Amino acid sequence: MARSGCAVGTVSWPISSLSMVNTLYTAAGRPGKGVHVEMLSGVVVISGKDPVQHQGLSLTVEGTVNLQLSAKSVGVFEAFYNSVKPIQIINSTIEMVKPGKFPSGKTEIPFEFPLHVKGNKVLYETYHGVFVNIQYTLRCDMKRSLLAKDLTKTCEFIVHSAPQKGKLTPSPVDFAITPETLQNVKERALLPKFLVRGHLNSTNCVITQPLTGELVVESSEAAVRSIELQLVRVETCGCAEGYARDATEIQNIQIADGDVCRGLSVPIYMVFPRLFTCPTLETTNFKVEFEVNVVVLLQGDHLITENFPLKLCRM
Amino acid sequence: MHDTAVLMANPKFTTWSPVCCSDIGWNFHNFLCSKLLSDTSVIQFYPSKFVLITDILDTFGNLVYERIFSMCVGDRSVLPDNFSPENVNDTARETCLNWFFKIASIRELIPRFYVEASILKCNKFLSKMGISECLPRLTCMIRGIGDPLVSVYARAYLCRVGMEVAPHLKESLNKNFFDFLLTFKQIHGDTVQNHLAVQGVELSSYLPLYSPAMDWIFQCISYRAPENLLTEMMERCKKLGNNALLLNSVMSAFRAEFIATRSLDFIGMIKECSEAGFPKHLLFRSLGLNLALADPPEGDRLQILNEAWKVITKLKNPQDYIDCAEVWAEYTCRHFTKREVNTVLADIIKHMTPDRAFEDSYPQLQSIIKKVIAHFHDFSVLFSVEKFLPFLDMFQKESVRVEVCKCIMEVFIKHQHEPTKDPVILNALLHVCKTMHDSVNALTLEDEKRTLACLISGFVKMVSFGRDFEQQLSFYVEARSMFCNLEPVLVQLIHSVSRLAMETRKVMKGNHSRKTAAFVRACVAYCFITIPSLVGIFTRLNLYLLAGQVALANQCLSQADAFFKAAISLIPEVPKTINIDGKMRPSEPFLLEFLCNFFSTLLIVPDHPEHGVLFLVRELLNVIQDYTWEDTSDDRIRIYTYVLHLLSAMSQETYLYHVDKVDSNDSLYGGDSKFLAENNKLCETVMAQILEHLRALAKDEALKRQSLLGLSFFNSILAHGDLRNNRLNQLSVNLWHLAQRHGYADTRTMVKTLEYIKKQGEQPDMTHLTELALRLPLQTRT
């Protein structure tokens, strides 16, 4: 796997030195054009009014998978204590500058950081979820003499896996929803008659491309109030007692509002949000999968949901 | 929907405050605004709300665009207006992408649609094809909007943004139209009907709410669209039931020529529309508007009018009726004769008279009148339209009535080139003018009076009975009695009558018969009794003089004397200052001008056998003597100098000019010595007056005036006097010295004067001038 990374962000903070003069120092990473294979590149910027004495400047890359057990699966008590130990994917440090002195003004130090994973670990894509979090940070430390505080600057960088070669085979799905197709119905007789037909162009999705399809309300006795697409993540964490599987909503996109025209196709269209989605991931310890629900809300608070598992990948 | 109610209550949310809005702030703000657009809780307000909010959205879209654009501007380079996406730098691209991701995650459909449409232009930063891919997608997205009113306005907004950003992309416009047709049946569906019932809104007031948005969409599509597309669109509209709403938008948006050529089809379709839906009078109004702009085929014209009017005349509500009739009046006037126009006017009168309905429709009625007179320039035809005058009678409110009269007169003056004596025109227009005249009261503004007077005078000028002068005079007599309150009209009448007298003289070639002499005297008498009713003093003076000249020219000597005497007796009444264009100015310059004019006329006025020699001049001199002149001005002396010129001219053997067939004093007296002596005596009196005045000026502050006056008197003597006379010769030498005595004389003028005298002296019979020149020393200034 080839990866590229970039670090984004700037923070500045004031420091009072021994001489009691307030001086402003900034250390920041700049997004680099990380075209190198598994190489993180960028620039460290040191700026200050006065020259800075230091005991060395170093960079550290850390990457971890944080797993959290949901209270629903294992109970509050366990959830609080038994959070699974974070899995470290990468942790390495390089020294950038030997102890010395930075001149006053702005100093820019470019760097290239090779991303070497620990052992046989894999560099997963960045992902922010509820129970699974895959996060990469870059830390820059400036050690200073005993009397001055060390300076630290941390920023997150995003890891995207390189596009897979080959072509995605589309897997279109047609669906038709009627009162008969529904499961989980208490009183089928009370349901108004309806027929909603439609199709998804593919359930194998490229993460950078929107989810597309069409939906037609062929007939409905009750007025339609709203039709929505609900994007759901399904996170599975393995643990001592087996595994915990939890589905939570990422986003909900309305595609029809009010009583739509019968027989007229309404487009299904949803952009996958960045950070909160990643290619479908399956490892020994945890899984991240995605699903989409087509939710039809009828007058009289009838809620009809049709579920479609998705497979996301980066092409 | 309680949150939207709060938003409406707080005006802060509906006004745009661009100051220090962070990106997120903008987003949030717009999100709230566009959310309002999904709320149809008070249906009637929806169009206005749409305008208000899309305005904010436009501002928002521009701000985002500008901001991203400014990010692309490097230290040195500025992005050209037609940049390509490759020139956009990473930061700008990233920010732009962020916007689109952010918007894509907005939960509600309508806000997501509007915000994305508002920043459609920003697609230019991302890719070349961006906009052309985005438009069809947004068009499809609108299908998800259930409420037909909300969806049609969303389409209108998209069309507007699309036309602005990518006017060449026509397909999505058409798609919007066809999608709209597909959802058209929804308007008559249960959901909408229930909604209307809840809000208590009638279908006939609900449907017109669609018109602004539909007109806009239709207009976008039909702009430069090929004929076959329009035909196709129309065919598809035809196929749908209850299509009055569509028809109306087609008629208001498509090219007028297109509609006009298919007028009969349209009338057929309009007739088929159900009564309950879209108001029919609006449809006929729209059709009429098209026909006012473009002409239908020649053969169909009458049928169109008949068919349309058949329906219009059945409209019950006078307001609806007149709205239609106003539009169709244009079509009728343009293509048909007075017969049809008469029918239409009669129908309008019939509809508008009951319950005095016309009182509420003056603007429309006024516009109908304007259309009629714009097309019927020939007033004899216009007034032969029987119902025209009864139509005018509907304007019972005076201000409106006068406005209409003014319009009629303006058109008359503009288009009537030949004088007329048509009794129909005269009768009608006299009536019209009388109406205008009678509206003048104490409160009428000067400006208004001037306008009215100008129009009436224009009419008076246009009346001519040809050789029937007596008829003409009796018309003027009638006009005088009608328009006695407008002074400029009276002045015009006096001029017209004077002209009439002179015309008579011209026709008779100066030899009046008994009959014409009596007629001319009648004209003169007309002037004589009209002038005193005027207010302006100089108007009166000048008219007396003019009328006197006319009388003189027509050999009415005693009448001429009367005019001149009247003028003379009026002079003492001239005030010190007169009002000219709202400013008070001294009257003396005007008086001076008038008197000069008067003197030149007096030269040829023969003396009355029963009065003394030069009795008019004497009387005038007395008046001038008694008039209180300004102390600081020398106008009186100037006038005396002019009198001297007059007297000098009178003492000639033959006068410089004469009036044909009138014996002036030269032939009356034939250079009689008694006459000359009288004349000389008068001269001496006048000169004594002048010299006395010169003496009175011998004061320090008046020396300059003395010098100037002295010189001008010298010049007068030089020009008009006989310098062989020793006393006169001596006087002129004295004046010369007087002019130079205090060093106020202009040396160059003096030198030139002297040169002139010498030059004159070289002529035969003028040698005495050479001698005179020797006695005139030039003063050198030391």
Interface residues (C-beta under 8 A of the other chain):
Chain A: P31 P210 A223 V224 I227 Q251 N252 I253 Q254 I255 A256 D257 G258 D259 V260 C261 L264 S265 V266 P267 Y269 M270 V271 P273 R274
Chain B: S38 D90 F100 F101 A104 S105 R107 E108 L109 I110 R112 R137 C140 M141 R143 G144 I145 G146 D147 V150 D179 L182 T183 K185 Q186 G189 D190 T191
